[in-house]
Each structure stands twice: as structure tokens, then as C-alpha cells.
Amino acid sequence: MRIGLLTGGGDVPGLNPCIRSITLSAIDLGWEVIGFRRGWEGVLTIDPGDPASVAANTRRLDREAVRGIDRMGGTMLHTSRLDPRTIKEGDRTQHVLAVLEALQVDAMITLGGDGTLRFSAHLANLGYPIISVPKTMDNDVFGTDYCIGFATAVSRSVEAINALRTTIESHERIGVIELFGRRSGETSLLSGFLAQVDRTVIAEVPVDLDRLLPLLVEDKRSRPANYAVCVISEGAKIAGDPTGDAERAKSASHRHEASIGHRFAQAIEERTGHGTVVQALAYLMRAGEPDAMDRMVGFAFGGLAVQLIHSGRTGRMVTLSDGKYGHVPVDTLLHGTKSVDVPALYDRENYRAKIMRVEGMPMFLY
């Protein structure tokens, strides 16, 4: 048995522990593991008849190749954001299947977010044996409570928010800290709650400046140190702001408009006269080694993925729901969207996490 492995979309801490777990679990069964570099882009780049092309875009994974990688962030296989169905040359699904057949790959394990796993579901629908592993620091893959990378992103964010308090307080300003999260505000909600910031703005609830700005001014005035802190999701919207979803969907280097954090801080200064400190944490949220949670989930997801292939149960996505590891059909993520349960977890009038009931709730309260 030869299994293929790739990582797609944004890198997150916890991918390398998962790669190590998959590799060692497969080797223990006497299987071979081949890693594809740069996600689906690497597969598309391969010419099966050209050994140099194969060598440049694949990597044999053995015990030595994965030794110690669990202590490292990012992904040793590197990554890309690409769906082979949506490139300018047209749908390249058949090329992907031809490459996998030529390299005698019996089954694939794909680690990715919504985009990567949608193509995985497409291949599974065509009958190819595949297991999906959800990873995204936004934690927004539908069908699982937890995605690899989320805990580390929250830990990084809480550390940075608390560190930034020293500057915000020293200058007696209102701090605006922007976190990744285009569609879901889970990262901002939990980070803001754990750092006990004054206000948190999530992607699901538009900002009413007439409501929020007086709250922040009062937060600042009521504190002896005369400062306030607000966390905001990158996907948040200011009511009446003309900037649309198309702009937010672009990579940071291709956006023409200022970020939501800067626009919000500008509004604070123009409308209240109070100075601001603006900081987008951005890629620092996914930088560095994984925390204990993401190591644990990475190891567990990797082992479960191999176990499913060994038992002949492919076309599945591994999950962590209600605190238990499991799996669902690989196309589950196509049938819904995952976002903050606003009525249950968020006070939209006061822009704060609302965690009033925890008995019987799963660890991450979703």
C-alpha cells in the first residue's frame, strides 16, 4: 500500500505533528508514504513521464524524514492555495487522477481548510480513496468542533494582546487589535474573552459605531490607567462601510482598501478625539511551534486517518466533536457553514463574549 499526503491552504502549527503521525502509523503497517510538495499545486506540476518533475514535487516520507518535525511550526511539505478545478487552464481534475495513478498512490490523506478539502470531496465523489484532515486557525470547517491550528492561534493572540497592553496603557490610548477570521469570529471571540479585553467585534455582527464608540470611551475613562482594548475580526464590517466581501477575500498584498482594524481606529480618532494603537497580528498568529493542544490533535488526527484507510473506510473527514474523535462523510463541509452561535455566545449590544452557561458544553463551547 502506498499513500499520498499533502497540505494545502494556509500553514498552521500542528501540521507537522500530523504528518509525523501519519507517516509513522503507515510505516508500522508496512506501507509507503509519499508527500506532495505545495499542496494540489505540486500535484498539478508533475509530469509523470519526467522523473525530474516527480522528484521536484514529491518527497519520500520515512522515519528519518519526519524525525523531530513535531516540534516545528508550518508544514515540511510546504503549501499553496489552489483548487485544480478553478485555474485559468480549466478543470485539471483528470490530470490529478492521472498523476496519482502513475505514481501508484492507493489512497490520499489531505490536510487543509475549506478550499483544499472541497477538492478532496470532489475526488472522493469520483471514487478515489481519500481521507480529509481539517486544519485552519479560524476553526471554520463545517462538521467538526475543532481544526488543527486553532488553539495555537488563540494562545498566540492572547499573549500578544496582553503584551500590547503595556504600550496602549503607556500612551493612554484605545487599542485596536485585528485578528485573522474572514468568515468566522471564533478566534476573536475566544481570544478576546481569554485576554479579558473591553470589547470584541466578530465577523458575524456588523459594528454600529454609534453604539460601540461610546462604550469604548467609557471603558477608557473608567479605568485608572486610562486605556481600553478592543479586538476585531478581519472579516468584521462597519455598518455603512462600502468595502465589500470581494475586497476582504483578496490576499493582504492585493487589497486596495485599508484593513478593518485601521478603518475602525480611524473612526475612533475622528469621532471621539481619542488616540489609538492599531496592530494586526496577522501571520504571527500562525507562526512558530504548535502548543500542546495542536500537537495532541495533530497526532490523533494523523493516526485516525491511517486507521480509517486500513479498515477500508475512505471518503471520510476526521473530526473532533463534543470532545471525542470521530469521522464524517468527506463532503460534510459542503452542506453548511460554521460560525459563532451569536445568540448563545455573544452579547451583540455590548460587543462582548456571553458565556453564561457552561454545564454540558464541550470544551471550546461550540
C-alpha positions as CSV (number, residue, x, y, z in Angstrom):
1,M,0.0,0.0,0.0
2,R,1.3,3.5,-0.9
3,I,-0.5,6.5,0.5
4,G,0.0,10.1,-0.6
5,L,-0.1,13.1,1.7
6,L,-0.3,16.9,1.1
7,T,-1.0,20.1,3.0
8,G,-3.0,22.9,1.4
9,G,-4.1,26.4,2.2
10,G,-2.6,28.5,5.0
11,D,0.0,26.9,7.2
12,V,-0.8,26.3,10.8
13,P,1.1,24.9,13.8
14,G,0.1,21.3,14.2
15,L,0.5,20.2,10.6
16,N,4.0,18.7,11.2
17,P,2.8,16.5,14.2
18,C,0.0,15.2,12.0
19,I,2.4,14.5,9.1
20,R,4.7,12.6,11.5
21,S,1.8,10.6,13.0
22,I,0.5,9.6,9.5
23,T,4.0,8.6,8.4
24,L,4.9,6.5,11.4
25,S,1.4,4.9,11.6
26,A,1.6,3.9,7.9
27,I,5.2,2.6,8.2
28,D,4.1,0.4,11.2
29,L,1.6,-1.2,8.8
30,G,4.4,-1.8,6.2
31,W,3.1,1.0,3.9
32,E,5.0,3.6,1.9
33,V,4.2,7.3,2.2
34,I,4.8,9.9,-0.5
35,G,4.5,13.6,0.3
36,F,3.4,16.0,-2.4
37,R,5.1,19.4,-2.1
38,R,3.0,22.6,-2.2
39,G,-0.5,21.0,-2.0
40,W,-2.5,20.5,-5.1
41,E,-0.2,22.8,-7.0
42,G,2.6,20.3,-6.6
43,V,0.4,17.5,-8.0
44,L,-0.5,19.6,-11.0
45,T,3.1,20.5,-11.7
46,I,4.1,16.8,-12.0
47,D,4.7,15.3,-15.4
48,P,4.5,11.5,-14.6
49,G,6.8,10.8,-17.5
50,D,9.5,13.1,-16.3
51,P,11.5,11.7,-13.3
52,A,12.9,15.2,-12.5
53,S,9.4,16.6,-12.3
54,V,8.3,13.9,-9.9
55,A,11.5,14.3,-7.8
56,A,11.0,18.1,-7.6
57,N,7.4,17.9,-6.4
58,T,7.4,14.9,-4.1
59,R,9.2,13.7,-1.1
60,R,9.5,10.2,0.3
61,L,8.5,10.2,3.9
62,D,10.2,7.7,6.2
63,R,11.2,7.7,9.9
64,E,14.2,9.9,9.3
65,A,12.3,12.4,7.2
66,V,9.8,13.1,10.0
67,R,12.2,12.9,12.9
68,G,11.7,15.9,15.2
69,I,9.3,17.8,12.9
70,D,6.5,17.7,15.5
71,R,8.4,20.4,17.4
72,M,8.3,22.7,14.3
73,G,5.6,25.0,13.1
74,G,4.4,25.3,9.5
75,T,4.5,22.4,7.2
76,M,7.5,20.5,6.0
77,L,5.7,19.8,2.7
78,H,5.0,23.5,2.1
79,T,1.7,24.6,0.8
80,S,-0.4,26.6,-1.7
81,R,-3.9,27.8,-2.1
82,L,-5.1,26.1,-5.3
83,D,-8.2,24.2,-6.4
84,P,-7.3,22.3,-9.6
85,R,-10.9,22.9,-10.9
86,T,-10.6,26.7,-10.9
87,I,-7.3,27.5,-12.6
88,K,-7.2,29.5,-15.9
89,E,-6.3,26.4,-17.9
90,G,-9.7,24.9,-16.9
91,D,-10.6,21.9,-14.7
92,R,-7.4,19.8,-14.2
93,T,-9.1,17.0,-12.1
94,Q,-8.2,14.3,-14.7
95,H,-4.5,15.3,-14.6
96,V,-4.5,15.0,-10.8
97,L,-6.0,11.5,-11.1
98,A,-3.5,10.6,-13.8
99,V,-0.6,11.6,-11.6
100,L,-1.9,9.6,-8.6
101,E,-2.4,6.6,-10.8
102,A,1.1,6.9,-12.5
103,L,2.7,7.2,-9.0
104,Q,0.7,4.2,-7.8
105,V,-0.8,6.1,-4.9
106,D,-3.5,3.9,-3.5
107,A,-5.1,6.5,-1.2
108,M,-4.6,10.2,-0.3
109,I,-4.7,12.0,3.0
110,T,-5.2,15.7,2.6
111,L,-4.6,18.3,5.4
112,G,-6.4,21.6,4.6
113,G,-9.1,24.1,5.2
114,D,-12.3,24.7,3.3
115,G,-10.8,25.1,-0.2
116,T,-8.4,22.2,0.0
117,L,-11.0,19.8,1.4
118,R,-13.6,20.8,-1.1
119,F,-11.4,19.4,-3.9
120,S,-10.8,16.3,-1.7
121,A,-14.6,15.8,-1.5
122,H,-14.7,16.2,-5.3
123,L,-12.2,13.4,-5.8
124,A,-14.0,11.2,-3.3
125,N,-17.2,11.7,-5.2
126,L,-15.4,10.4,-8.3
127,G,-14.5,7.3,-6.4
128,Y,-10.9,8.0,-5.4
129,P,-10.0,6.8,-1.8
130,I,-9.3,9.8,0.3
131,I,-9.3,11.0,3.9
132,S,-9.5,14.7,4.8
133,V,-8.0,16.3,7.9
134,P,-9.4,19.7,8.8
135,K,-6.9,22.5,9.7
136,T,-7.5,26.2,9.9
137,M,-6.7,28.7,12.7
138,D,-10.2,30.2,12.0
139,N,-11.7,26.9,13.1
140,D,-14.4,27.3,10.5
141,V,-14.6,23.9,8.7
142,F,-18.2,22.7,9.0
143,G,-18.7,19.3,10.5
144,T,-16.0,19.4,13.2
145,D,-15.8,21.3,16.5
146,Y,-12.0,21.6,16.2
147,C,-9.5,22.2,13.4
148,I,-5.7,21.9,13.7
149,G,-4.1,25.3,14.4
150,F,-7.0,26.9,16.3
151,A,-5.6,26.5,19.9
152,T,-2.2,27.8,19.0
153,A,-3.7,30.8,17.2
154,V,-5.7,31.7,20.2
155,S,-2.7,31.2,22.6
156,R,-0.5,33.4,20.3
157,S,-3.3,36.1,20.2
158,V,-3.8,36.2,24.0
159,E,-0.1,36.5,24.6
160,A,0.2,39.4,22.0
161,I,-2.9,41.2,23.3
162,N,-1.6,41.2,26.9
163,A,1.8,42.3,25.7
164,L,0.4,45.2,23.8
165,R,-1.4,46.5,26.9
166,T,1.9,47.9,28.1
167,T,2.1,50.3,25.1
168,I,-1.6,51.0,24.9
169,E,-1.6,51.9,28.6
170,S,1.7,53.9,28.5
171,H,0.2,56.2,25.8
172,E,-3.4,56.2,27.3
173,R,-5.0,55.2,24.1
174,I,-7.6,52.8,22.8
175,G,-6.0,49.7,21.4
176,V,-7.5,48.1,18.3
177,I,-6.1,44.6,17.7
178,E,-7.1,42.8,14.5
179,L,-7.1,39.0,14.3
180,F,-7.5,36.8,11.3
181,G,-11.0,35.5,10.6
182,R,-12.8,36.4,7.4
183,R,-16.0,34.4,7.8
184,S,-16.0,33.3,11.4
185,G,-15.3,35.3,14.5
186,E,-14.4,32.3,16.8
187,T,-10.7,33.2,17.1
188,S,-11.5,36.8,18.1
189,L,-14.3,35.8,20.4
190,L,-12.3,33.3,22.3
191,S,-9.0,35.3,22.3
192,G,-10.9,38.5,23.4
193,F,-12.6,36.5,26.2
194,L,-9.4,34.9,27.5
195,A,-7.5,38.1,27.4
196,Q,-10.4,39.9,29.0
197,V,-10.4,42.8,26.6
198,D,-13.0,45.5,26.9
199,R,-14.9,44.9,23.7
200,T,-14.7,42.2,20.9
201,V,-16.0,42.7,17.4
202,I,-16.7,39.5,15.4
203,A,-17.3,38.9,11.7
204,E,-20.9,37.8,12.3
205,V,-22.1,41.1,13.8
206,P,-21.6,44.5,12.0
207,V,-20.2,47.3,14.0
208,D,-22.6,50.1,14.9
209,L,-20.2,53.0,15.6
210,D,-22.9,55.0,17.4
211,R,-23.2,52.1,19.9
212,L,-19.6,50.8,20.2
213,L,-17.6,54.0,20.3
214,P,-19.3,55.5,23.5
215,L,-18.7,52.1,25.2
216,L,-15.0,52.2,24.4
217,V,-14.7,55.8,25.5
218,E,-16.4,54.9,28.8
219,D,-14.2,51.8,29.2
220,K,-11.1,54.1,28.9
221,R,-12.4,56.8,31.3
222,S,-13.5,54.3,33.9
223,R,-10.1,52.7,34.2
224,P,-7.5,54.4,36.4
225,A,-4.8,53.7,33.8
226,N,-7.0,55.5,31.2
227,Y,-6.8,53.0,28.3
228,A,-9.1,50.4,26.6
229,V,-8.6,47.4,24.3
230,C,-10.8,46.2,21.5
231,V,-10.3,43.0,19.4
232,I,-11.7,42.9,16.0
233,S,-12.0,40.1,13.3
234,E,-10.5,40.9,9.9
235,G,-13.9,39.9,8.4
236,A,-15.9,42.3,10.5
237,K,-18.0,45.0,8.9
238,I,-18.7,48.6,9.9
239,A,-22.3,49.5,9.3
240,G,-22.5,51.7,6.2
241,D,-18.9,50.9,5.1
242,P,-18.8,50.4,1.3
243,T,-15.9,47.9,1.5
244,G,-17.3,44.6,0.4
245,D,-16.6,40.9,0.7
246,A,-14.7,40.9,-2.6
247,E,-12.0,43.1,-1.1
248,R,-11.7,41.0,2.1
249,A,-11.4,37.9,0.0
250,K,-8.1,39.1,-1.6
251,S,-4.7,38.3,-0.1
252,A,-3.4,41.2,2.1
253,S,-0.8,42.2,-0.5
254,H,-3.6,42.7,-3.1
255,R,-6.1,44.7,-1.1
256,H,-6.6,48.4,-2.1
257,E,-8.6,49.4,1.0
258,A,-7.2,49.8,4.5
259,S,-7.8,46.9,6.8
260,I,-10.9,46.8,9.0
261,G,-8.7,47.5,12.1
262,H,-7.2,50.7,10.6
263,R,-10.6,51.9,9.3
264,F,-12.1,51.3,12.8
265,A,-9.2,53.1,14.5
266,Q,-9.6,56.0,12.1
267,A,-13.3,56.2,13.0
268,I,-12.4,56.2,16.7
269,E,-10.0,59.1,16.3
270,E,-12.2,61.2,14.0
271,R,-15.4,60.7,16.1
272,T,-14.1,60.7,19.7
273,G,-10.7,62.5,19.6
274,H,-9.0,59.7,21.5
275,G,-5.7,58.3,20.1
276,T,-5.4,54.7,19.1
277,V,-2.8,52.0,18.8
278,V,-3.5,49.7,15.9
279,Q,-2.0,46.2,15.5
280,A,-2.9,43.4,13.1
281,L,-1.5,40.2,14.5
282,A,-1.9,38.5,11.1
283,Y,0.7,35.8,10.4
284,L,2.1,35.9,13.9
285,M,-1.0,34.0,14.9
286,R,0.1,31.0,12.9
287,A,3.9,31.4,13.4
288,G,6.1,29.2,15.5
289,E,5.7,25.8,17.1
290,P,2.4,24.2,18.0
291,D,1.0,24.3,21.5
292,A,0.2,21.1,23.4
293,M,-3.4,21.0,22.1
294,D,-2.4,21.2,18.5
295,R,0.3,18.6,18.9
296,M,-2.2,16.3,20.5
297,V,-4.9,16.8,17.9
298,G,-2.3,16.6,15.1
299,F,-1.0,13.2,16.4
300,A,-4.6,11.9,16.9
301,F,-6.0,13.1,13.6
302,G,-3.0,11.5,11.8
303,G,-3.3,8.2,13.5
304,L,-7.1,8.1,12.9
305,A,-6.7,8.9,9.2
306,V,-4.4,5.9,8.7
307,Q,-6.7,3.6,10.8
308,L,-9.6,4.6,8.5
309,I,-7.7,3.7,5.4
310,H,-6.5,0.4,6.9
311,S,-10.1,-0.6,7.7
312,G,-11.3,0.3,4.2
313,R,-13.3,3.3,5.3
314,T,-12.3,6.1,2.9
315,G,-14.3,9.1,1.8
316,R,-14.2,10.4,5.4
317,M,-13.2,13.6,7.2
318,V,-11.7,13.1,10.7
319,T,-13.3,15.2,13.4
320,L,-13.3,16.2,17.0
321,S,-16.8,16.8,18.2
322,D,-18.1,17.0,21.8
323,G,-14.6,16.2,23.0
324,K,-14.5,12.9,21.1
325,Y,-12.5,11.9,17.9
326,G,-14.6,10.6,15.1
327,H,-15.2,11.0,11.4
328,V,-18.0,12.1,9.0
329,P,-18.5,11.8,5.2
330,V,-15.9,13.8,3.4
331,D,-18.4,16.1,1.7
332,T,-20.0,17.2,5.1
333,L,-18.2,20.5,4.9
334,L,-20.2,21.3,1.7
335,H,-23.5,21.2,3.5
336,G,-23.2,24.1,5.9
337,T,-21.2,26.9,7.2
338,K,-19.6,27.2,10.6
339,S,-19.7,30.5,12.5
340,V,-20.2,31.8,16.0
341,D,-23.6,31.0,17.6
342,V,-24.3,34.6,18.3
343,P,-27.4,34.2,20.5
344,A,-25.7,31.7,22.7
345,L,-22.2,33.1,22.9
346,Y,-22.2,36.8,22.1
347,D,-23.7,40.0,23.5
348,R,-24.2,42.0,20.4
349,E,-25.4,45.1,22.2
350,N,-22.3,45.3,24.3
351,Y,-19.8,43.7,22.0
352,R,-18.6,41.0,24.4
353,A,-18.4,37.3,24.8
354,K,-21.5,36.0,26.6
355,I,-20.6,32.8,28.3
356,M,-23.3,32.4,30.9
357,R,-23.8,28.6,30.7
358,V,-21.0,26.0,30.6
359,E,-22.5,22.9,32.1
360,G,-22.8,20.2,29.5
361,M,-21.0,22.3,26.9
362,P,-17.9,21.0,25.0
363,M,-14.5,22.4,25.9
364,F,-14.5,25.1,23.3
365,L,-18.1,26.0,24.0
366,Y,-19.3,25.3,20.5
